[in-house]
Amino acid sequence: MSDWPSHGGRPEQLLPRFGLAGDSEVIDFSANLNPLGPPPWLAQRLAASVAELAVYPDPDYGEARDAIAMSEGLGPEQVRLTNGGAEAIFLAAALLARQGVRRAAIVQPTFGEYERACRHYGIAVEHVELAPGSFALDEASAAEAMRDAGALFLCRPNNPTGTLIERGIVERLLVAGQRHGAMLVVDEAFVDFVTPDERLTPLLARFDNLLLLRSMTKLYAIPGLRLGYLLGSAATVNAIAELQPPWSVNALAAGLVAPLLADRDYLARTRAWLDAERPWLQGELAALGLDVVPSHANFLLFRDARLQDAHGGSMPALLEHLARGGILVRHTHHFIGLEGAWLRVAVRSRKENAQMVEAIARWRHP
């Protein structure tokens, strides 16, 4: 399935598979971005910051680090700004390689960049698969894999399932990791969408084998600016700083960190929208007879269990049906354990969500 696009938000790659123009107008449910769009003040702020392009950024991004540290209740020495969540993932893998880790375990199905980053740095990969259907984690298997491998990658809430592994399980994994000298890398790219708060930041005070990865692009709908950060012990973050290329984050992006974090109203509006819209969309999809995985994030994973076969059943056909109707959803051909038998959709506005539901209803009941 290598000819399927490996990420969402790529209509120019997916649409030609169905004989459609790559630049066709679509409603994009394949990228998990906040449909509220960037904060309304952001465009003006960027325009006013153009003069900063003539000056090198602070190589330590002091203002941005201070803002993140204050928001998280940490010291600035525990924060490292990154060029999006992807650079954070690759820096985590680079650190493991520097520490001599030769093998890492990854909880699957999940975001493909963890494995890509590990293999880039010569780290072999093994998979800990979530239970089919329920996507529950076998804690004993995860602890054993973490101990044997030396590191475990975990996405929380998980992409593409939206499931949230219990905090108690995470703490027990960290305790086991401390005993065996193993690192737990947790990607919290979607944690800002979770209510009540589920960030693992408080655990950093107790566990020096915990590394947290964050993205600011999903919540604030700014994927083109590439903005993320890492949180860990001071020693871990210092070691990562030695591996990061200088000035990897541009001045415009770095200058947005403090005002973005200060905009609490935007965060509140986002959570209020999602807390109302996700249950509605989940209920509508379930009412159509689809299996929908309960989600803690801003996306939903679903399938038509009655029409499954060894090749993903009906879901590729539904994917094409929706694309031809101007609705782009995320295939799952690259996700281990899913292999195309499920579809993932971002939660968007009520009008757009209703359009997708109606299109699925027409497909199921022509």
SEZATI-790750 format. One line per 3 residues: number of its first residue (from 1); for each residue x, y, z of C-alpha. Coordinates in steps of 0.2 Angstrom, whole numbers, padded with zeros to 4 digits. Layout:
NUM> X/Y/Z  ...
//
This chain:
1> 0000/0000/0000  0015/0011/-0002  0006/0021/-0016
4> -0007/0028/-0003  -0002/0044/0005  0006/0042/0022
7> -0002/0057/0030  -0019/0066/0030  -0022/0083/0021
10> -0015/0077/0005  -0029/0078/-0008  -0017/0080/-0022
13> -0010/0063/-0019  -0027/0054/-0014  -0039/0061/-0027
16> -0030/0055/-0043  -0032/0037/-0037  -0051/0039/-0041
19> -0048/0048/-0057  -0052/0065/-0049  -0041/0081/-0051
22> -0029/0083/-0037  -0034/0101/-0035  -0053/0097/-0034
25> -0062/0107/-0020  -0065/0095/-0005  -0070/0096/0013
28> -0055/0089/0022  -0059/0077/0036  -0042/0068/0034
31> -0031/0081/0043  -0035/0083/0062  -0035/0102/0063
34> -0046/0113/0073  -0060/0119/0062  -0061/0135/0071
37> -0045/0140/0062  -0031/0150/0069  -0035/0163/0082
40> -0042/0179/0074  -0027/0190/0079  -0014/0179/0072
43> -0013/0186/0054  -0011/0203/0060  0002/0197/0072
46> 0012/0189/0058  0011/0204/0047  0018/0215/0061
49> 0032/0203/0064  0039/0203/0046  0053/0214/0051
52> 0060/0200/0063  0064/0190/0047  0080/0202/0046
55> 0087/0196/0063  0093/0179/0069  0081/0172/0082
58> 0087/0169/0100  0096/0152/0098  0088/0146/0115
61> 0071/0153/0111  0071/0160/0129  0054/0169/0128
64> 0045/0154/0120  0053/0142/0133  0048/0153/0147
67> 0030/0154/0141  0029/0135/0140  0038/0132/0156
70> 0026/0144/0165  0011/0136/0157  0017/0119/0162
73> 0023/0123/0179  0041/0118/0174  0058/0126/0174
76> 0063/0133/0157  0078/0120/0157  0065/0106/0155
79> 0058/0114/0139  0065/0113/0121  0056/0121/0106
82> 0055/0111/0090  0051/0113/0072  0034/0105/0074
85> 0030/0088/0083  0039/0079/0069  0056/0086/0074
88> 0052/0082/0092  0049/0064/0087  0066/0063/0078
91> 0075/0071/0092  0068/0058/0104  0074/0044/0093
94> 0091/0053/0091  0093/0054/0110  0089/0035/0112
97> 0102/0031/0098  0115/0042/0107  0111/0033/0124
100> 0115/0016/0115  0097/0010/0113  0097/-0002/0099
103> 0078/-0007/0100  0062/0002/0103  0044/-0004/0106
106> 0030/0006/0098  0011/0004/0103  0001/0001/0087
109> -0009/0006/0078  -0002/0023/0079  0007/0038/0070
112> 0020/0031/0058  0033/0044/0061  0039/0035/0077
115> 0045/0020/0067  0052/0031/0054  0062/0041/0066
118> 0069/0025/0075  0074/0017/0059  0082/0033/0053
121> 0094/0032/0068  0097/0013/0066  0085/0008/0080
124> 0076/-0008/0077  0057/-0008/0081  0045/-0020/0088
127> 0026/-0018/0090  0015/-0019/0105  -0002/-0021/0097
130> -0018/-0014/0105  -0033/-0026/0106  -0043/-0027/0090
133> -0059/-0018/0091  -0057/-0011/0109  -0040/-0005/0106
136> -0036/-0008/0124  -0017/-0010/0130  -0011/-0026/0137
139> -0001/-0018/0151  0010/-0034/0154  0015/-0035/0136
142> 0019/-0016/0135  0030/-0017/0151  0039/-0033/0145
145> 0042/-0025/0128  0048/-0009/0136  0060/-0018/0147
148> 0067/-0029/0134  0069/-0015/0121  0075/-0001/0132
151> 0062/0012/0126  0043/0013/0122  0034/0025/0111
154> 0016/0029/0116  0003/0041/0109  -0009/0048/0121
157> -0023/0051/0116  -0018/0039/0102  -0019/0043/0083
160> -0029/0036/0074  -0040/0028/0088  -0043/0043/0099
163> -0041/0031/0114  -0033/0037/0130  -0022/0024/0140
166> -0026/0026/0159  -0014/0037/0169  -0011/0023/0181
169> -0005/0011/0167  0007/0025/0162  0014/0027/0180
172> 0017/0008/0182  0026/0008/0165  0037/0022/0171
175> 0041/0013/0188  0045/-0003/0178  0056/0008/0166
178> 0065/0015/0180  0070/-0002/0187  0076/-0008/0170
181> 0084/0009/0163  0070/0011/0150  0063/0027/0143
184> 0045/0030/0140  0042/0043/0126  0024/0049/0126
187> 0017/0060/0111  0004/0072/0118  0001/0080/0101
190> -0018/0080/0104  -0019/0082/0123  -0025/0100/0122
193> -0042/0093/0115  -0045/0082/0130  -0056/0087/0145
196> -0054/0086/0159  -0035/0089/0158  -0025/0073/0155
199> -0007/0080/0152  0006/0070/0160  0017/0085/0165
202> 0016/0082/0184  0024/0065/0182  0040/0073/0176
205> 0044/0078/0194  0044/0059/0199  0051/0051/0183
208> 0067/0056/0174  0063/0042/0161  0048/0051/0154
211> 0049/0062/0139  0034/0071/0133  0031/0077/0115
214> 0019/0091/0110  0013/0099/0095  0005/0117/0093
217> -0001/0115/0075  -0016/0104/0078  -0025/0115/0091
220> -0021/0132/0083  -0023/0126/0065  -0006/0131/0060
223> 0003/0116/0052  0012/0127/0040  0022/0136/0053
226> 0029/0120/0061  0029/0123/0080  0031/0110/0094
229> 0041/0106/0110  0048/0093/0121  0047/0092/0140
232> 0058/0081/0151  0071/0081/0165  0084/0095/0164
235> 0097/0082/0160  0087/0074/0146  0082/0091/0138
238> 0100/0097/0139  0106/0081/0130  0093/0084/0116
241> 0098/0102/0114  0115/0096/0109  0107/0085/0095
244> 0096/0099/0088  0102/0109/0073  0104/0127/0078
247> 0089/0139/0074  0078/0125/0068  0062/0135/0073
250> 0060/0151/0063  0057/0168/0072  0039/0170/0066
253> 0034/0153/0074  0044/0155/0090  0037/0173/0092
256> 0019/0166/0092  0022/0154/0107  0018/0166/0121
259> 0003/0174/0114  -0004/0158/0108  -0003/0150/0126
262> -0010/0167/0133  -0026/0165/0123  -0036/0155/0135
265> -0052/0160/0127  -0047/0152/0111  -0044/0136/0121
268> -0060/0137/0130  -0070/0140/0114  -0061/0125/0106
271> -0065/0113/0120  -0083/0119/0121  -0086/0116/0103
274> -0078/0099/0103  -0087/0093/0119  -0103/0096/0110
277> -0099/0091/0092  -0089/0075/0095  -0103/0066/0104
280> -0115/0072/0091  -0105/0065/0077  -0101/0049/0086
283> -0119/0046/0089  -0124/0050/0071  -0111/0038/0064
286> -0117/0024/0076  -0135/0027/0071  -0130/0022/0054
289> -0124/0005/0060  -0106/0009/0060  -0093/0003/0074
292> -0086/0020/0081  -0072/0020/0093  -0075/0031/0108
295> -0063/0045/0106  -0055/0058/0118  -0047/0068/0104
298> -0054/0078/0089  -0056/0064/0077  -0066/0047/0076
301> -0061/0030/0070  -0075/0019/0062  -0079/0004/0052
304> -0094/-0006/0045  -0091/-0022/0054  -0104/-0031/0044
307> -0095/-0029/0027  -0077/-0034/0032  -0066/-0045/0022
310> -0047/-0048/0021  -0045/-0033/0010  -0053/-0020/0021
313> -0071/-0024/0017  -0081/-0010/0012  -0071/0005/0018
316> -0060/0008/0003  -0076/0009/-0007  -0084/0021/0006
319> -0068/0031/0005  -0070/0033/-0014  -0088/0037/-0013
322> -0085/0051/-0001  -0070/0058/-0012  -0082/0058/-0027
325> -0094/0068/-0017  -0081/0081/-0012  -0077/0074/0006
328> -0059/0068/0010  -0057/0056/0024  -0042/0047/0031
331> -0038/0030/0025  -0029/0017/0037  -0019/0007/0025
334> -0003/0012/0033  -0009/0009/0051  -0003/-0008/0058
337> -0018/-0018/0064  -0030/-0008/0053  -0024/-0011/0035
340> -0038/-0001/0027  -0053/-0009/0036  -0056/0007/0046
343> -0058/0026/0041  -0053/0041/0052  -0062/0057/0051
346> -0058/0074/0060  -0073/0082/0069  -0077/0098/0060
349> -0091/0110/0060  -0109/0104/0062  -0114/0109/0044
352> -0099/0099/0037  -0101/0085/0049  -0119/0083/0044
355> -0114/0083/0025  -0103/0069/0028  -0116/0059/0038
358> -0128/0062/0024  -0116/0056/0011  -0112/0040/0022
361> -0131/0037/0024  -0133/0038/0005  -0119/0025/0002
364> -0126/0013/0015  -0144/0015/0009  -0144/0020/-0010
//
